[in-house]
C-alpha cells in the first residue's frame, strides 16, 4: 500500500514535470517561429534592396557584398537552432544597414564627381570660346576639345561615377 502511494506521488510529480516542460517547449517554439519570421522579413528587405538598386553601376560593389552575405546565410532554415536563426538575422540586418550607408556614400561621391566634371566642362567651354583663329592647329584643337566635352556630357547623363571620373581626367588633360 505504501509502495502504491509512492508510485502515485512519483507519477503526479512526473506528470507535472512533463506538463511544465511541454509548456516551455510550446513557448520556445512560438518564439523560435517568430524569430524565423523576422529572418524571413529581413531576407525580403534585402531582396527588395537588391532588386531596386542592382542596375545602378555606382552600387555594384555594395550589391555584390550584400548578395554574398545573404547567400552565406541561405543554409539557415526554420529547423535550424534558434540561436543560429537569431545570429543570421542580426548579421543580415547589419549587412543591410551597411549597404544603405554605402549607398549614401556612393550617391555623395557621384554628386561630387558630377559637380567637378561640370566645372571642367565649364572651363573647357570658356577655353573653346577663345579658340577663334582660323589656323588649322587652333581649329583642330577646338574640334578635339568639343569631342571631349561631348563625352563629358554623356558621362554626366549616365551618372556613372567611374565614367564621370574617367571623362574628367580626359577632359582636364585635353584642356
MOQUIDA-V118961 format. One record per pair of residues at least 24 apart in sequence whose C-alpha atoms are under 6 Angstrom apart, sorted by the first residue. I is the first residue (numbers start at 1). GAP is how many residues later the second one is. If there is no record, write none. Layout:
i = (I:I)
gap = (GAP:GAP)
//
This chain:
i = (32:39:62:110:117)
gap = (50:50:37:51:51)
//
